[in-house]
Amino acid sequence: SARAQEGSPEATPVQPLLLGGFTRVVDLTHVASPDFPMFPGAQPMKIDVLVTVQQNGFYKNQLTLDEHTGTHMDAPAHFVADGMTAELLPPERLIAPLCVVHIHERAASDPDAQVMVDDILAWESQFGPLPAGAFVAMHSGWEARVGDPTHYVNLDANNVQHYPGWHPDAAAFLVNERDIVGIGVDTLSLDYGASADFKTHLTVLPAGKYGIENLANLATV
């Protein structure tokens, strides 16, 4: 259940039971809430408390939200008329090796920074070839702004957004030259904010890949 009340309890850390030799679990999601930054024109999430434990013996809310709220998937159907919706994606594609391309140093001084093909090649020169079936994420450090929607969306005087994303050439390289299941970002969009043609979306999603936007904690992996 989502918690709408002030002073709600925080999650209690639990030592996870890990399989396959893994030693650590990292939560890459933000908590969706009515205060989360939204793509311009989208309505924020709404939480209506229906019943409470104190008055009714159990707790339940009604949630009204845009599909693209908080950490979320862009399924192929987001930009492809006959593309797969999320439930049609094979489950094995949703469990994948995670590869993180860090451009936070460049993005710190350039909000329009984009992941380029050279960034991918530099990653591979350090870590080896991207593994088959990889999910490749951009870490730009943008999540530091998530508590301030104005700063996160970063509109200029002409209502153009400015935040990092994947350059279409890098997206095409991953789709055509590597074996990936999808790409991710720690910003509002797979394309950088000032994009007018959404070419990265139009490269990745029609290829049957998915995107995940507003990822969290990528600096730690």
N, C-alpha and C positions, 0 to 999 in steps of 0.2 A: 504494500500500500504506500502511496505517496503521502508525505506528511506535510500538512499545510499549517500546523500550529507553530506559534513561536516557542522556542526552547525545546524543540523536538530532540530526543536522544540521538547521539551519534552512534554510528556502527561500531561494534566492539571487534577489535582485531582478533582473528582466530587463526591458529597455526594450521595452514592448509595441509591436506593429505595429498602429496604430489606423486604422480606416476611418471614412469618413463625416465627417471633420473633427473627430472627438473628440480631445482632447488629454490625457485622464487616465482611468485605470481605477481604481475604488475597489472593493476586496473587501468586501462587506457580510456576510460569513459569519464565524462563529466556528468554530474547530477542534473537531469532536466528539471527546470523550474520556470515559473512565470517571469523570472528576472534574467533568464539566459538570453544573450544577444541573438538576434534573428536577422536573417537576410532581409534587406529593405523591402517592405510591402507585406511581409509575412506577419501573422498575428502571433503574439506570445501565448505560451501554454496557459490554460486556465484550470484551476483546481477548485472544485466545489465539494465541500464536506457534506456527505449524505447522512451518515449516522456516526455516532461516537460510542466508545466503550462505556463512558460515563452515563449516557442517556439511553442507549439502545442495546448495550451488551456486546456489541462488536463495532469495528471501525471500517468505514468504506468511503472512498471518494469517487467523484465523477471527473474524469480527465478529458479536456478538450484541447487537442494539440495538432499543430501542423506536423506532417510526417517528418519534416526536416528540422526538428527541434533537437538541440543538444547534440551529443555524439550519435550519429545516425548513418545509415547506409543510403547511398545512391545506387539503386538497382539499375540494370540496363534500361528498364522501361521508363526511367526518369527522362530520358532524351530519345528513346527509340519507340516508335508507335507500336511495333509488335515485339518489343523486347521483353525479356524475362522480368517478372516481378520477384520480389525477394524470396517468396516461398517456393519458387521454381528453381532457384539456384541449387545445384547439387550440394548436400551438406558437407561433402569432403572438401569443397572449395572454401568453406568457412573456417577451416582449421588449416593454418598455413605457417610456414617459416616467415618470421617478421624481419625485414631489413629496413633500417632507419637511415635515411640520408640527412645529415645534419647541415643546415645552412643558416643556423641561428646567428653566427657571427656576421655574416653578410646582411641578414635581415635586420640586425640591430640598427644599421645605419641606412637601410634601403627597404622601406615597406613594400616596394614593388618587386622585391627579389623573387626569382623563380628557380626551381630545380632545373638544371641544364643537363644535357647528355654528359658533359665533362664531369659533373658531380657524381653521376652514376659510375662512370669509368674510374673515378678516383676512389669511390667506395670499393669497387672490385679490386683495384690495385692493392688495397689494404687488407681486405677480407676474403678475396677470392670471388669467383663467379657467383652471381645471384643464383641461389638454389632453385631447382624446378618447383613450380607451384608457389612461388614467393608472393607475399603481400609486402609492398614497398611503400613506406611512409616517409613523408617530409616532416622534419622537425625544424621549425623556424623560431621557436620561442614565443610564438604569438599567444599562447595560452596564459602568459603572465597578464594579459590585458582582459581576460574573460570576465573579471568582476566589474568592469566598466564598459557597458555596451557601446557607448559612443566611441571610446578608444579602440574597441575591438573591431567594430564595423568600419571606422576610420574614413568617414565621408569627407571629401573636400568641398570647396565652395560650389562646385558644379554637380554635387551629389554623386560623384564617382568614388567608389570604394578603393581603398589602398591597403592590401595585405598580401603576403606571399602565397605562392601556389606552384603548380607544376607547369613548366613550359610545354606547349604542344609537341615540340620536337622530342623532348624527353619522354613524354607519354607515348609517342609513336615508336620510339626506340624500344621501350619496354614491351609494347604490344607486338611489335614486328620482329624484334631481335632477341627477346628474352621470353621465358615461360613464367608469366605471372597470373595470379588470380584477381588482383586489383591493386589500387593505390589509395593512399590516405594522406590527410593533412591535419594540422593543428589549427586550421583557420575555417572560415565559413564556406569555402568553396575549393574544389579541385583546381579550378583556374585561379590565377591571381586576381585580386579584387578589381583591377581596372579593365579586365578583359571585357570586350564588347561582343565577342563571337562564341565564347564558351568552347573553344576548339579542343581543349583538353578533355572536357566532358564528351565531346563529339568524336574523340579518338578512342577513349577507353570504353565507354558504355556500349557503343555499337559492336565492339569486338567481343561482347559477352562477359566483360570484366565488370567488377563493381568498385565503387568508391566509398570511403568512410571519411566523413568530415567532422571537425571539432574533436579530434582525438586529444587525449590528455597524457601527461607523464612520459612523453617520448624521450625526454632528456635523460631518462633513467635507463634506457635500453639501447 
